[in-house]
Amino acid sequence: MIEMAIDSIRMSMMNYQRVVILKEKEAERYLPIWIGPAEADSIAVKLQEVAVPRPLTHDLLSSVISALGASVDSIIVCDLKNDTFYAKIILSVDGESMEIDSRPSDAIALAVRADVPIYADESVLDKAGIFLDKESGKPLPASGDTEKLSQDELEKLRPFSDFIETLNLDDLEKGNS
């Protein structure tokens, strides 16, 4: 597993779809994950330390976990099947570890509240991770070489590539959101 950090939350101006962009802490590979507007707002509210008058759903979930005597240890973006990402919330309950199935967006929103690490499985990064071309700033496949990918693999990556190309990625290295 590879530790990730939230690089930014973006919105495509073409279809107003949100994407959270995770970045490897120790490398230059990015993982874009499409998320809903409510989850994007929930993550952004916490990252920007915006005070809300009432708890959001992810604040409530965090409070319930705590009230039940458990704590969040980490979250893992663990799989990608048919263009759908899967995640797990790792809880500590009575000294034992428990895995809870989750959407990545909800897991990330909870992770920012609990201030815990976000991980991605290497297989997920191999499938959907991207590098940015140093000269053009355009995304490249995780391998950095499209000739190494089969036509079927390229076709599976096309929705990610098409979406990412609608984003303004010029300021990713600056960490702007």
N, C-alpha and C positions, 0 to 999 in steps of 0.2 A: 504494500500500500504506500501511496505517495501523499505526503502532506500538501494540502492546497491552501490558498488564501483567496478571499474574495477580491478580485481585481476591480470589478465594476458591475453595475447593473445598467443595461442599455435598452433602448427601445428602437425598433425599426421604424423609420418614418414612412415606409411603404405600407405596412399593415398594422402598425402600433403593437406588435407583439413584443413581449419583454424577454430578455435573455440575461441570465446571471453568468458572468465570465469568471471562472476560477482560474488561478494561475499556480503552477507548481512553485513551492517556496524555494526550491534549490535549482530551478531550471527555467527555461524560457518557453515552456509549453503551456498552452491555454486550453481550457475545457469550457466551451459554451453550452449552456443548458437552458432551453426554453422554459419559461415559468409563467404563471398567471399574473395578472395585474395585482390581485390582492396579496399574493405572496411576495411579489416584487416590492410593493409598498411596505409590507411588514418587515422585510429585510432592511430596506432603506431607512425606515423610521428608526430602527435600532442602531444601524451604523452611523446615522447622522445625529443620534442622541436627541431626537425630537420627543418632547413630552406629549403624551396623549391623555385625555381626561379619563378614559376607561380602558381597561386591558383589551388588547387585541387578542385574537384567537391563539396566537403563539405565546403570548404572555400568560394566558390562561393555562395552556398546556404545560408551560414551565412551572407555574404555580402548583398545578395538580401533581406533577411528578415530585416536586419538593415536598408537598404536603403528605404524600404517601411514603415519604422516607427514602426516596430514590434520588439519584443524581445522574445527569447526562455526562458521560465520559468522552464521547466523540460521535461523529457521524461519518458514514462511509457511503460514497457514491459507488455502489458495488457491481452494477450490471447495466448493460445497454442491449435491449432486444427489440427488434422491429421499430427502431427510432424512438423507443421509450426508455428513459433512464430509471433506474431503481436505486433506492438508498436504504440504509439501515441506521437506526438510532441505537447507539450502544449505551445502555443504562447500567448503573451499579445499584443493585438492590440487595440489601442485607449482605454485603461483601461479595456477592456473585454478579457476574456479568450476564446481561440479558439483551438480546437483539430484537428490535421492533422494526417491522417492515414500514417503509415510509416513501412518500414522494420526495425527491431531492429538494424541491423548493421548501417543503415543510421542515425537512431535516435541517436545511441551511438556516431557515428562520429561527429554529430552535437553537442551533449551534451558536448563532450570534448573541442570543440571550444568555446562554449558559457559558459563553466565552470558552468554548472547547474546540479542539482541533477538527478540521474537516479533511477527510482523506478521500482519495479516489483509487480504485483498484487499477492496477497497471493495464489490465485488459480493456477497461473503459477508455483509458487514455490512448491506448493503441488504436481503438476504433474511432474515437471522436476528438482526440486531442489535436491541436493545431499549433504550428509554428508560424511566425510571421517572417516573410521575406525581408531581409534587412534593407534592401534597396527600395522595393516598392511598397512595403508595409502591408501587402496582400497576404491573406492566409495561405498556408501550404498544408498538405496532409501531414499527419504526425510523423511519417517516415521522412518528410522533407523532400521526397522524390516520387512524383506521380507515376514514373515508369515502373516502379516496383509494385504498384497496385494493379490488381486485375480490373477488367472493365466492370465486373459485378461489384467489386469493392468501391470503385469510383462512383458507380450509380447509387450505392447505398449512402455515400457521403454527400451526394449532390444536394439534398435538402439543407444540410448544414452549411455547405459552401455557398449556396444561393442566398441563404439568410445572412450569413456573415458578411457577404459582399455588400449587403444593403446597409451595414453598420459603418459608422465613422470610427475606425480603429487607430487613427493617427495619434491619439493621446493615451493609448494603453500604457505605454512605458512610463508616462507621467503619473499613472495611478488615479487619474481623474474619473469621477463617476457622474 
